Amino acid sequence: MAMVLTVGVVVRALLAYLVTLANPYFWEIIIPGTLVGLIVGFATMKYRGPTTSRA
């Protein structure tokens, strides 16, 4: 779970950084974008549904 949360935070922070390249509101975009990545990563791990295994 920690790996998925870390990847979600890093990806969202990178995407938010790309948005701020021509924008003076750096932290106002980076912080909410990173939090969205954390929430989405957590929700993905918690509510992804039942896993099936094939034998």
N, CA, C and O atoms as a Tripos MOL2 file, in Angstrom:
@<TRIPOS>MOLECULE
protein
  220   219    55     0     0
PROTEIN
NO_CHARGES

@<TRIPOS>ATOM
      1 N           0.8240   -1.1890    0.0000 N.3       1 MET1
      2 CA          0.0000    0.0000    0.0000 C.3       1 MET1
      3 C           0.8680    1.2530    0.0000 C.2       1 MET1
      4 O           0.5320    2.2460   -0.6460 O.2       1 MET1
      5 N           1.9740    1.2080    0.7180 N.am      2 ALA2
      6 CA          2.8500    2.3760    0.7750 C.3       2 ALA2
      7 C           3.4150    2.7180   -0.5980 C.2       2 ALA2
      8 O           3.5820    3.8910   -0.9330 O.2       2 ALA2
      9 N           3.7050    1.6990   -1.3840 N.am      3 MET3
     10 CA          4.2590    1.9370   -2.7200 C.3       3 MET3
     11 C           3.2330    2.6250   -3.6190 C.2       3 MET3
     12 O           3.5830    3.5500   -4.3520 O.2       3 MET3
     13 N           1.9870    2.1940   -3.5750 N.am      4 VAL4
     14 CA          0.9390    2.8050   -4.3980 C.3       4 VAL4
     15 C           0.7000    4.2480   -3.9710 C.2       4 VAL4
     16 O           0.5290    5.1240   -4.8190 O.2       4 VAL4
     17 N           0.6880    4.5020   -2.6770 N.am      5 LEU5
     18 CA          0.5040    5.8690   -2.1960 C.3       5 LEU5
     19 C           1.6660    6.7560   -2.6160 C.2       5 LEU5
     20 O           1.4630    7.9070   -3.0040 O.2       5 LEU5
     21 N           2.8680    6.2320   -2.5420 N.am      6 THR6
     22 CA          4.0410    7.0070   -2.9470 C.3       6 THR6
     23 C           4.0000    7.3290   -4.4310 C.2       6 THR6
     24 O           4.2770    8.4590   -4.8320 O.2       6 THR6
     25 N           3.6600    6.3510   -5.2400 N.am      7 VAL7
     26 CA          3.5710    6.5790   -6.6880 C.3       7 VAL7
     27 C           2.4680    7.5870   -6.9960 C.2       7 VAL7
     28 O           2.6530    8.4630   -7.8420 O.2       7 VAL7
     29 N           1.3310    7.4760   -6.3260 N.am      8 GLY8
     30 CA          0.2430    8.4330   -6.5400 C.3       8 GLY8
     31 C           0.6530    9.8480   -6.1950 C.2       8 GLY8
     32 O           0.3300   10.7820   -6.9280 O.2       8 GLY8
     33 N           1.3610   10.0220   -5.0890 N.am      9 VAL9
     34 CA          1.8000   11.3540   -4.6780 C.3       9 VAL9
     35 C           2.8250   11.9050   -5.6670 C.2       9 VAL9
     36 O           2.7470   13.0710   -6.0550 O.2       9 VAL9
     37 N           3.7730   11.0840   -6.0730 N.am     10 VAL10
     38 CA          4.8210   11.5530   -6.9840 C.3      10 VAL10
     39 C           4.2490   11.9170   -8.3510 C.2      10 VAL10
     40 O           4.6080   12.9460   -8.9230 O.2      10 VAL10
     41 N           3.3680   11.0850   -8.8680 N.am     11 VAL11
     42 CA          2.7910   11.3630  -10.1910 C.3      11 VAL11
     43 C           1.9630   12.6320  -10.1520 C.2      11 VAL11
     44 O           2.0870   13.4770  -11.0380 O.2      11 VAL11
     45 N           1.1280   12.7800   -9.1500 N.am     12 ARG12
     46 CA          0.2980   13.9820   -9.0630 C.3      12 ARG12
     47 C           1.1420   15.2280   -8.8260 C.2      12 ARG12
     48 O           0.8330   16.2890   -9.3680 O.2      12 ARG12
     49 N           2.1980   15.1220   -8.0300 N.am     13 ALA13
     50 CA          3.0740   16.2730   -7.8200 C.3      13 ALA13
     51 C           3.7580   16.6660   -9.1290 C.2      13 ALA13
     52 O           3.9020   17.8540   -9.4190 O.2      13 ALA13
     53 N           4.1780   15.6850   -9.9150 N.am     14 LEU14
     54 CA          4.8030   15.9700  -11.1970 C.3      14 LEU14
     55 C           3.8130   16.6350  -12.1540 C.2      14 LEU14
     56 O           4.1490   17.6120  -12.8230 O.2      14 LEU14
     57 N           2.6020   16.1060  -12.2150 N.am     15 LEU15
     58 CA          1.5940   16.7100  -13.0970 C.3      15 LEU15
     59 C           1.2260   18.1220  -12.6370 C.2      15 LEU15
     60 O           1.0270   19.0110  -13.4640 O.2      15 LEU15
     61 N           1.1350   18.3270  -11.3400 N.am     16 ALA16
     62 CA          0.8360   19.6630  -10.8260 C.3      16 ALA16
     63 C           1.9950   20.6130  -11.1140 C.2      16 ALA16
     64 O           1.7790   21.7920  -11.3940 O.2      16 ALA16
     65 N           3.2210   20.1020  -11.0460 N.am     17 TYR17
     66 CA          4.3830   20.9380  -11.3670 C.3      17 TYR17
     67 C           4.3420   21.3780  -12.8280 C.2      17 TYR17
     68 O           4.6590   22.5270  -13.1380 O.2      17 TYR17
     69 N           3.9560   20.4750  -13.7260 N.am     18 LEU18
     70 CA          3.8630   20.8370  -15.1330 C.3      18 LEU18
     71 C           2.8320   21.9300  -15.3750 C.2      18 LEU18
     72 O           2.9940   22.7530  -16.2760 O.2      18 LEU18
     73 N           1.7850   21.9400  -14.5820 N.am     19 VAL19
     74 CA          0.7690   22.9840  -14.7000 C.3      19 VAL19
     75 C           1.3240   24.3300  -14.2490 C.2      19 VAL19
     76 O           0.9430   25.3680  -14.7910 O.2      19 VAL19
     77 N           2.2190   24.3270  -13.2650 N.am     20 THR20
     78 CA          2.7100   25.5800  -12.6920 C.3      20 THR20
     79 C           3.8790   26.1870  -13.4480 C.2      20 THR20
     80 O           4.4050   27.2120  -13.0140 O.2      20 THR20
     81 N           4.3070   25.6090  -14.5450 N.am     21 LEU21
     82 CA          5.4700   26.1470  -15.2550 C.3      21 LEU21
     83 C           5.2640   27.5910  -15.7010 C.2      21 LEU21
     84 O           6.2090   28.3780  -15.6580 O.2      21 LEU21
     85 N           4.0970   27.9510  -16.1130 N.am     22 ALA22
     86 CA          3.8290   29.3250  -16.5530 C.3      22 ALA22
     87 C           2.8930   30.0460  -15.5880 C.2      22 ALA22
     88 O           2.2030   30.9840  -15.9850 O.2      22 ALA22
     89 N           2.8630   29.6250  -14.3370 N.am     23 ASN23
     90 CA          1.9050   30.1540  -13.3790 C.3      23 ASN23
     91 C           2.6330   30.5840  -12.1100 C.2      23 ASN23
     92 O           3.4810   29.8400  -11.6160 O.2      23 ASN23
     93 N           2.3270   31.7590  -11.5710 N.am     24 PRO24
     94 CA          3.0190   32.2070  -10.3440 C.3      24 PRO24
     95 C           2.4950   31.5420   -9.0610 C.2      24 PRO24
     96 O           3.0970   31.7200   -8.0020 O.2      24 PRO24
     97 N           1.4240   30.8030   -9.1220 N.am     25 TYR25
     98 CA          0.8190   30.1940   -7.9360 C.3      25 TYR25
     99 C           1.3400   28.7840   -7.7340 C.2      25 TYR25
    100 O           0.5840   27.8190   -7.8530 O.2      25 TYR25
    101 N           2.6190   28.6540   -7.4320 N.am     26 PHE26
    102 CA          3.2920   27.3620   -7.3680 C.3      26 PHE26
    103 C           2.7150   26.4740   -6.2770 C.2      26 PHE26
    104 O           2.1900   25.4020   -6.5750 O.2      26 PHE26
    105 N           2.8000   26.8960   -5.0200 N.am     27 TRP27
    106 CA          2.3720   26.0450   -3.8970 C.3      27 TRP27
    107 C           0.8630   25.8750   -3.8430 C.2      27 TRP27
    108 O           0.3760   24.8600   -3.3460 O.2      27 TRP27
    109 N           0.1180   26.8470   -4.3430 N.am     28 GLU28
    110 CA         -1.3410   26.7400   -4.3430 C.3      28 GLU28
    111 C          -1.8270   25.6540   -5.3060 C.2      28 GLU28
    112 O          -2.9660   25.2000   -5.2000 O.2      28 GLU28
    113 N          -0.9800   25.2380   -6.2360 N.am     29 ILE29
    114 CA         -1.3370   24.1730   -7.1640 C.3      29 ILE29
    115 C          -0.6780   22.8540   -6.7710 C.2      29 ILE29
    116 O          -1.3020   21.7990   -6.8850 O.2      29 ILE29
    117 N           0.5690   22.8960   -6.3120 N.am     30 ILE30
    118 CA          1.3130   21.6800   -5.9750 C.3      30 ILE30
    119 C           0.7000   20.9550   -4.7790 C.2      30 ILE30
    120 O           0.5120   19.7400   -4.8360 O.2      30 ILE30
    121 N           0.3900   21.6560   -3.7190 N.am     31 ILE31
    122 CA         -0.1120   21.0000   -2.4980 C.3      31 ILE31
    123 C          -1.4640   20.3030   -2.7320 C.2      31 ILE31
    124 O          -1.5890   19.1280   -2.3870 O.2      31 ILE31
    125 N          -2.4720   20.9680   -3.2970 N.am     32 PRO32
    126 CA         -3.7260   20.2400   -3.5410 C.3      32 PRO32
    127 C          -3.5620   19.0940   -4.5350 C.2      32 PRO32
    128 O          -4.1970   18.0500   -4.3870 O.2      32 PRO32
    129 N          -2.7100   19.2810   -5.5530 N.am     33 GLY33
    130 CA         -2.4830   18.2100   -6.5080 C.3      33 GLY33
    131 C          -1.8590   16.9910   -5.8640 C.2      33 GLY33
    132 O          -2.2180   15.8590   -6.1890 O.2      33 GLY33
    133 N          -0.9280   17.2140   -4.9550 N.am     34 THR34
    134 CA         -0.2900   16.1100   -4.2420 C.3      34 THR34
    135 C          -1.2800   15.4170   -3.3140 C.2      34 THR34
    136 O          -1.2700   14.1910   -3.2050 O.2      34 THR34
    137 N          -2.1200   16.1740   -2.6550 N.am     35 LEU35
    138 CA         -3.1260   15.5800   -1.7760 C.3      35 LEU35
    139 C          -4.1340   14.7400   -2.5640 C.2      35 LEU35
    140 O          -4.5870   13.7000   -2.0860 O.2      35 LEU35
    141 N          -4.4770   15.1850   -3.7510 N.am     36 VAL36
    142 CA         -5.3760   14.3970   -4.5930 C.3      36 VAL36
    143 C          -4.7280   13.0670   -4.9510 C.2      36 VAL36
    144 O          -5.3950   12.0330   -4.9570 O.2      36 VAL36
    145 N          -3.4320   13.0880   -5.2500 N.am     37 GLY37
    146 CA         -2.7210   11.8460   -5.5300 C.3      37 GLY37
    147 C          -2.7240   10.9080   -4.3570 C.2      37 GLY37
    148 O          -2.8650    9.6980   -4.5350 O.2      37 GLY37
    149 N          -2.5710   11.4330   -3.1620 N.am     38 LEU38
    150 CA         -2.5980   10.6130   -1.9530 C.3      38 LEU38
    151 C          -3.9780    9.9940   -1.7400 C.2      38 LEU38
    152 O          -4.0840    8.8090   -1.4230 O.2      38 LEU38
    153 N          -5.0190   10.7770   -1.9100 N.am     39 ILE39
    154 CA         -6.3860   10.2860   -1.7110 C.3      39 ILE39
    155 C          -6.7550    9.2460   -2.7680 C.2      39 ILE39
    156 O          -7.3490    8.2180   -2.4440 O.2      39 ILE39
    157 N          -6.4080    9.5050   -4.0240 N.am     40 VAL40
    158 CA         -6.7350    8.5710   -5.0910 C.3      40 VAL40
    159 C          -5.9620    7.2680   -4.9340 C.2      40 VAL40
    160 O          -6.5110    6.1910   -5.1650 O.2      40 VAL40
    161 N          -4.6980    7.3550   -4.5440 N.am     41 GLY41
    162 CA         -3.9130    6.1460   -4.3030 C.3      41 GLY41
    163 C          -4.4850    5.3130   -3.1730 C.2      41 GLY41
    164 O          -4.5490    4.0880   -3.2760 O.2      41 GLY41
    165 N          -4.9010    5.9600   -2.0990 N.am     42 PHE42
    166 CA         -5.5070    5.2460   -0.9750 C.3      42 PHE42
    167 C          -6.8250    4.5990   -1.3860 C.2      42 PHE42
    168 O          -7.0750    3.4350   -1.0740 O.2      42 PHE42
    169 N          -7.6690    5.3600   -2.0920 N.am     43 ALA43
    170 CA         -8.9620    4.8190   -2.5160 C.3      43 ALA43
    171 C          -8.7820    3.6570   -3.4850 C.2      43 ALA43
    172 O          -9.5580    2.7020   -3.4580 O.2      43 ALA43
    173 N          -7.7740    3.7310   -4.3340 N.am     44 THR44
    174 CA         -7.5160    2.6420   -5.2710 C.3      44 THR44
    175 C          -7.1450    1.3660   -4.5370 C.2      44 THR44
    176 O          -7.6200    0.2870   -4.8910 O.2      44 THR44
    177 N          -6.3200    1.4730   -3.5410 N.am     45 MET45
    178 CA         -5.9020    0.2900   -2.8000 C.3      45 MET45
    179 C          -7.0270   -0.2640   -1.9210 C.2      45 MET45
    180 O          -7.1630   -1.4790   -1.7810 O.2      45 MET45
    181 N          -7.8170    0.6070   -1.3420 N.am     46 LYS46
    182 CA         -8.8460    0.1550   -0.4080 C.3      46 LYS46
    183 C         -10.0860   -0.3880   -1.1200 C.2      46 LYS46
    184 O         -10.6710   -1.3720   -0.6670 O.2      46 LYS46
    185 N         -10.4920    0.2340   -2.2180 N.am     47 TYR47
    186 CA        -11.7600   -0.1060   -2.8610 C.3      47 TYR47
    187 C         -11.5810   -0.6880   -4.2640 C.2      47 TYR47
    188 O         -12.4580   -0.5070   -5.1090 O.2      47 TYR47
    189 N         -10.4910   -1.3690   -4.5320 N.am     48 ARG48
    190 CA        -10.2640   -1.8710   -5.8820 C.3      48 ARG48
    191 C         -11.0740   -3.0960   -6.2240 C.2      48 ARG48
    192 O         -11.0960   -3.4980   -7.3870 O.2      48 ARG48
    193 N         -11.7260   -3.6950   -5.2860 N.am     49 GLY49
    194 CA        -12.6030   -4.8230   -5.5540 C.3      49 GLY49
    195 C         -11.9150   -6.1480   -5.2260 C.2      49 GLY49
    196 O         -10.7350   -6.1880   -4.8780 O.2      49 GLY49
    197 N         -12.6780   -7.2170   -5.3450 N.am     50 PRO50
    198 CA        -12.1040   -8.5250   -5.0070 C.3      50 PRO50
    199 C         -11.0780   -8.9560   -6.0550 C.2      50 PRO50
    200 O         -11.2210   -8.6770   -7.2460 O.2      50 PRO50
    201 N         -10.0660   -9.6270   -5.5880 N.am     51 THR51
    202 CA         -9.0570  -10.1490   -6.5040 C.3      51 THR51
    203 C          -9.3610  -11.6200   -6.7780 C.2      51 THR51
    204 O          -9.7870  -12.3540   -5.8870 O.2      51 THR51
    205 N          -9.1410  -12.0280   -7.9960 N.am     52 THR52
    206 CA         -9.3750  -13.4110   -8.3520 C.3      52 THR52
    207 C          -8.0360  -14.0610   -8.7120 C.2      52 THR52
    208 O          -7.1740  -13.4380   -9.3320 O.2      52 THR52
    209 N          -7.8860  -15.2830   -8.3250 N.am     53 SER53
    210 CA         -6.6560  -16.0050   -8.6650 C.3      53 SER53
    211 C          -7.0090  -17.1860   -9.5410 C.2      53 SER53
    212 O          -8.0220  -17.8540   -9.3360 O.2      53 SER53
    213 N          -6.1710  -17.4280  -10.5050 N.am     54 ARG54
    214 CA         -6.3900  -18.5510  -11.4180 C.3      54 ARG54
    215 C          -5.3510  -19.6150  -11.1100 C.2      54 ARG54
    216 O          -4.1520  -19.3430  -11.0480 O.2      54 ARG54
    217 N          -5.8280  -20.8050  -10.9220 N.am     55 ALA55
    218 CA         -4.9080  -21.9060  -10.5830 C.3      55 ALA55
    219 C          -4.6880  -22.8310  -11.7630 C.2      55 ALA55
    220 O          -3.9450  -23.8060  -11.6530 O.2      55 ALA55
@<TRIPOS>BOND
     1     1     2 1
     2     2     3 1
     3     3     4 2
     4     3     5 am
     5     5     6 1
     6     6     7 1
     7     7     8 2
     8     7     9 am
     9     9    10 1
    10    10    11 1
    11    11    12 2
    12    11    13 am
    13    13    14 1
    14    14    15 1
    15    15    16 2
    16    15    17 am
    17    17    18 1
    18    18    19 1
    19    19    20 2
    20    19    21 am
    21    21    22 1
    22    22    23 1
    23    23    24 2
    24    23    25 am
    25    25    26 1
    26    26    27 1
    27    27    28 2
    28    27    29 am
    29    29    30 1
    30    30    31 1
    31    31    32 2
    32    31    33 am
    33    33    34 1
    34    34    35 1
    35    35    36 2
    36    35    37 am
    37    37    38 1
    38    38    39 1
    39    39    40 2
    40    39    41 am
    41    41    42 1
    42    42    43 1
    43    43    44 2
    44    43    45 am
    45    45    46 1
    46    46    47 1
    47    47    48 2
    48    47    49 am
    49    49    50 1
    50    50    51 1
    51    51    52 2
    52    51    53 am
    53    53    54 1
    54    54    55 1
    55    55    56 2
    56    55    57 am
    57    57    58 1
    58    58    59 1
    59    59    60 2
    60    59    61 am
    61    61    62 1
    62    62    63 1
    63    63    64 2
    64    63    65 am
    65    65    66 1
    66    66    67 1
    67    67    68 2
    68    67    69 am
    69    69    70 1
    70    70    71 1
    71    71    72 2
    72    71    73 am
    73    73    74 1
    74    74    75 1
    75    75    76 2
    76    75    77 am
    77    77    78 1
    78    78    79 1
    79    79    80 2
    80    79    81 am
    81    81    82 1
    82    82    83 1
    83    83    84 2
    84    83    85 am
    85    85    86 1
    86    86    87 1
    87    87    88 2
    88    87    89 am
    89    89    90 1
    90    90    91 1
    91    91    92 2
    92    91    93 am
    93    93    94 1
    94    94    95 1
    95    95    96 2
    96    95    97 am
    97    97    98 1
    98    98    99 1
    99    99   100 2
   100    99   101 am
   101   101   102 1
   102   102   103 1
   103   103   104 2
   104   103   105 am
   105   105   106 1
   106   106   107 1
   107   107   108 2
   108   107   109 am
   109   109   110 1
   110   110   111 1
   111   111   112 2
   112   111   113 am
   113   113   114 1
   114   114   115 1
   115   115   116 2
   116   115   117 am
   117   117   118 1
   118   118   119 1
   119   119   120 2
   120   119   121 am
   121   121   122 1
   122   122   123 1
   123   123   124 2
   124   123   125 am
   125   125   126 1
   126   126   127 1
   127   127   128 2
   128   127   129 am
   129   129   130 1
   130   130   131 1
   131   131   132 2
   132   131   133 am
   133   133   134 1
   134   134   135 1
   135   135   136 2
   136   135   137 am
   137   137   138 1
   138   138   139 1
   139   139   140 2
   140   139   141 am
   141   141   142 1
   142   142   143 1
   143   143   144 2
   144   143   145 am
   145   145   146 1
   146   146   147 1
   147   147   148 2
   148   147   149 am
   149   149   150 1
   150   150   151 1
   151   151   152 2
   152   151   153 am
   153   153   154 1
   154   154   155 1
   155   155   156 2
   156   155   157 am
   157   157   158 1
   158   158   159 1
   159   159   160 2
   160   159   161 am
   161   161   162 1
   162   162   163 1
   163   163   164 2
   164   163   165 am
   165   165   166 1
   166   166   167 1
   167   167   168 2
   168   167   169 am
   169   169   170 1
   170   170   171 1
   171   171   172 2
   172   171   173 am
   173   173   174 1
   174   174   175 1
   175   175   176 2
   176   175   177 am
   177   177   178 1
   178   178   179 1
   179   179   180 2
   180   179   181 am
   181   181   182 1
   182   182   183 1
   183   183   184 2
   184   183   185 am
   185   185   186 1
   186   186   187 1
   187   187   188 2
   188   187   189 am
   189   189   190 1
   190   190   191 1
   191   191   192 2
   192   191   193 am
   193   193   194 1
   194   194   195 1
   195   195   196 2
   196   195   197 am
   197   197   198 1
   198   198   199 1
   199   199   200 2
   200   199   201 am
   201   201   202 1
   202   202   203 1
   203   203   204 2
   204   203   205 am
   205   205   206 1
   206   206   207 1
   207   207   208 2
   208   207   209 am
   209   209   210 1
   210   210   211 1
   211   211   212 2
   212   211   213 am
   213   213   214 1
   214   214   215 1
   215   215   216 2
   216   215   217 am
   217   217   218 1
   218   218   219 1
   219   219   220 2
@<TRIPOS>SUBSTRUCTURE
     1 MET1         2 RESIDUE 1 A MET
     2 ALA2         6 RESIDUE 1 A ALA
     3 MET3        10 RESIDUE 1 A MET
     4 VAL4        14 RESIDUE 1 A VAL
     5 LEU5        18 RESIDUE 1 A LEU
     6 THR6        22 RESIDUE 1 A THR
     7 VAL7        26 RESIDUE 1 A VAL
     8 GLY8        30 RESIDUE 1 A GLY
     9 VAL9        34 RESIDUE 1 A VAL
    10 VAL10       38 RESIDUE 1 A VAL
    11 VAL11       42 RESIDUE 1 A VAL
    12 ARG12       46 RESIDUE 1 A ARG
    13 ALA13       50 RESIDUE 1 A ALA
    14 LEU14       54 RESIDUE 1 A LEU
    15 LEU15       58 RESIDUE 1 A LEU
    16 ALA16       62 RESIDUE 1 A ALA
    17 TYR17       66 RESIDUE 1 A TYR
    18 LEU18       70 RESIDUE 1 A LEU
    19 VAL19       74 RESIDUE 1 A VAL
    20 THR20       78 RESIDUE 1 A THR
    21 LEU21       82 RESIDUE 1 A LEU
    22 ALA22       86 RESIDUE 1 A ALA
    23 ASN23       90 RESIDUE 1 A ASN
    24 PRO24       94 RESIDUE 1 A PRO
    25 TYR25       98 RESIDUE 1 A TYR
    26 PHE26      102 RESIDUE 1 A PHE
    27 TRP27      106 RESIDUE 1 A TRP
    28 GLU28      110 RESIDUE 1 A GLU
    29 ILE29      114 RESIDUE 1 A ILE
    30 ILE30      118 RESIDUE 1 A ILE
    31 ILE31      122 RESIDUE 1 A ILE
    32 PRO32      126 RESIDUE 1 A PRO
    33 GLY33      130 RESIDUE 1 A GLY
    34 THR34      134 RESIDUE 1 A THR
    35 LEU35      138 RESIDUE 1 A LEU
    36 VAL36      142 RESIDUE 1 A VAL
    37 GLY37      146 RESIDUE 1 A GLY
    38 LEU38      150 RESIDUE 1 A LEU
    39 ILE39      154 RESIDUE 1 A ILE
    40 VAL40      158 RESIDUE 1 A VAL
    41 GLY41      162 RESIDUE 1 A GLY
    42 PHE42      166 RESIDUE 1 A PHE
    43 ALA43      170 RESIDUE 1 A ALA
    44 THR44      174 RESIDUE 1 A THR
    45 MET45      178 RESIDUE 1 A MET
    46 LYS46      182 RESIDUE 1 A LYS
    47 TYR47      186 RESIDUE 1 A TYR
    48 ARG48      190 RESIDUE 1 A ARG
    49 GLY49      194 RESIDUE 1 A GLY
    50 PRO50      198 RESIDUE 1 A PRO
    51 THR51      202 RESIDUE 1 A THR
    52 THR52      206 RESIDUE 1 A THR
    53 SER53      210 RESIDUE 1 A SER
    54 ARG54      214 RESIDUE 1 A ARG
    55 ALA55      218 RESIDUE 1 A ALA
